[in-house]
């Protein structure tokens, strides 16, 4: 058994793994953590299934698979949450994710937007104030290391 990549002290199966197996996610933060754990474990089915709205339209499975190659997720820090509790219909989670892509360490800082649709929390997209700090070795046409499935220049590198 292994500890959950989301940073809890729980085993994966007792933490985010249960959400990956179909248990409903109770809060936006729990969904954020479970999505990070899914990226860390290569569970792109879960990533795709938890996207809605603009995030679902932007998700490209083939590019996400390529982006996962050579990426190791190193840690997650939740900075701030806004709403996103069990009775809310929307919420935000600001976080910093550390990763290594093709040997170079980098961070991804984002404020993710979540919506609860038909009683289920889903990733809607990221707020305009999201910032990505990337290693210089990531090229404009490389898959974005954040795992969105888009090219870096059309994702986190769009403003660079």
C-alpha positions as CSV (number, residue, x, y, z in Angstrom):
1,X,0.0,0.0,0.0
2,X,1.1,3.5,-0.7
3,X,0.3,6.9,0.7
4,X,-2.1,9.1,-1.3
5,X,-0.2,11.5,-3.6
6,X,-2.6,14.4,-2.5
7,X,-0.5,14.9,0.7
8,X,-2.8,13.3,3.3
9,X,-1.3,10.8,5.6
10,X,-3.9,8.2,4.5
11,X,-3.3,5.3,2.2
12,X,-4.4,5.9,-1.4
13,X,-7.3,3.4,-1.2
14,X,-8.7,5.2,1.9
15,X,-8.2,8.7,0.5
16,X,-8.5,9.7,-3.1
17,X,-8.6,6.1,-4.4
18,X,-12.1,5.7,-3.2
19,X,-13.2,8.7,-5.3
20,X,-11.4,7.2,-8.3
21,X,-13.5,4.0,-7.6
22,X,-16.8,5.9,-7.8
23,X,-17.5,7.2,-4.3
24,X,-19.0,10.7,-4.6
25,X,-16.6,13.6,-3.8
26,X,-18.0,15.7,-1.0
27,X,-16.3,19.0,-1.6
28,X,-14.4,21.0,-4.3
29,X,-11.2,20.6,-2.4
30,X,-11.6,16.8,-2.2
31,X,-12.1,16.8,-6.0
32,X,-9.0,19.0,-6.5
33,X,-7.0,16.6,-4.4
34,X,-8.4,13.5,-6.1
35,X,-7.6,15.0,-9.5
36,X,-4.0,15.6,-8.5
37,X,-3.8,12.0,-7.2
38,X,-5.2,10.9,-10.5
39,X,-2.6,12.8,-12.5
40,X,0.1,11.3,-10.1
41,X,-1.1,7.8,-10.7
42,X,-1.8,8.2,-14.4
43,X,-5.6,7.8,-14.1
44,X,-6.7,9.9,-17.1
45,X,-10.1,8.2,-17.1
46,X,-10.9,10.0,-13.8
47,X,-9.4,13.3,-15.0
48,X,-11.7,13.2,-18.1
49,X,-14.7,12.0,-16.2
50,X,-14.4,14.9,-13.7
51,X,-14.3,17.7,-16.3
52,X,-17.3,19.7,-17.3
53,X,-18.1,22.9,-19.3
54,X,-15.0,24.6,-20.7
55,X,-12.6,22.1,-19.1
56,X,-14.4,19.2,-20.9
57,X,-14.2,21.0,-24.2
58,X,-10.5,21.7,-23.7
59,X,-9.5,18.3,-22.6
60,X,-7.6,16.3,-25.3
61,X,-7.0,12.7,-24.2
62,X,-4.2,12.0,-26.7
63,X,-2.3,15.1,-25.7
64,X,-2.9,14.3,-22.0
65,X,-1.4,10.9,-22.5
66,X,1.7,12.4,-24.1
67,X,2.0,15.0,-21.4
68,X,2.1,12.3,-18.7
69,X,5.2,10.7,-20.3
70,X,8.2,11.8,-18.4
71,X,6.2,13.7,-15.7
72,X,6.5,12.8,-12.0
73,X,4.2,14.6,-9.6
74,X,6.1,15.6,-6.4
75,X,3.6,17.4,-4.1
76,X,0.5,19.4,-3.7
77,X,-0.2,22.4,-1.5
78,X,-3.7,23.8,-1.1
79,X,-3.3,27.5,-0.6
80,X,-6.9,28.7,-0.3
81,X,-10.4,27.5,-0.9
82,X,-13.5,29.6,-1.6
83,X,-16.9,28.0,-1.0
84,X,-17.0,24.5,-2.5
85,X,-18.5,22.9,0.6
86,X,-21.1,20.1,0.6
87,X,-24.0,22.4,0.2
88,X,-22.5,24.9,-2.2
89,X,-23.0,24.9,-6.0
90,X,-19.6,26.3,-6.9
91,X,-16.2,26.8,-5.4
92,X,-12.6,27.6,-6.0
93,X,-9.4,26.0,-4.9
94,X,-6.0,27.7,-5.2
95,X,-3.1,25.3,-5.2
96,X,0.6,24.8,-6.0
97,X,1.6,21.5,-7.6
98,X,5.2,20.5,-7.9
99,X,6.4,18.2,-10.6
100,X,9.4,17.0,-12.5
101,X,9.1,16.9,-16.3
102,X,11.9,15.3,-18.3
103,X,14.2,15.8,-15.4
104,X,13.5,19.5,-14.7
105,X,11.5,20.5,-11.6
106,X,8.8,23.1,-11.9
107,X,5.6,24.3,-10.2
108,X,2.1,24.9,-11.4
109,X,0.1,27.5,-9.5
110,X,-3.6,27.8,-10.2
111,X,-7.0,28.8,-8.9
112,X,-9.3,26.1,-10.2
113,X,-13.1,26.6,-10.5
114,X,-15.5,23.8,-9.7
115,X,-19.2,23.4,-10.0
116,X,-21.6,20.9,-8.5
117,X,-23.9,19.7,-11.2
118,X,-26.7,17.2,-10.4
119,X,-25.1,16.7,-7.0
120,X,-21.6,15.9,-8.4
121,X,-18.5,18.1,-8.1
122,X,-16.8,18.7,-11.4
123,X,-13.8,20.7,-12.6
124,X,-15.0,23.7,-14.7
125,X,-11.7,25.4,-15.5
126,X,-9.2,27.8,-14.0
127,X,-9.5,31.4,-13.0
128,X,-7.8,34.2,-15.0
129,X,-5.3,34.7,-12.2
130,X,-3.7,31.3,-12.7
131,X,0.1,31.4,-13.1
132,X,2.4,28.6,-14.3
133,X,6.1,28.5,-13.6
134,X,7.8,26.1,-16.0
135,X,11.2,24.8,-16.5
136,X,13.0,26.3,-19.5
137,X,13.2,22.8,-21.1
138,X,9.4,22.8,-21.9
139,X,9.0,23.9,-25.5
140,X,6.1,25.9,-26.8
141,X,4.8,22.9,-28.8
142,X,5.4,20.3,-26.1
143,X,2.4,18.9,-24.2
144,X,1.7,21.1,-21.2
145,X,3.1,19.4,-18.1
146,X,0.0,20.4,-16.1
147,X,-1.7,17.5,-17.8
148,X,-4.5,19.4,-19.5
149,X,-3.9,17.6,-22.7
150,X,-3.2,20.8,-24.6
151,X,0.1,22.1,-26.0
152,X,2.1,24.3,-23.6
153,X,1.6,27.4,-25.8
154,X,-2.2,27.0,-25.7
155,X,-2.4,26.2,-22.0
156,X,-0.1,27.4,-19.2
157,X,2.3,29.1,-21.6
158,X,-0.4,31.2,-23.3
159,X,0.7,34.4,-21.7
160,X,4.4,33.7,-21.8
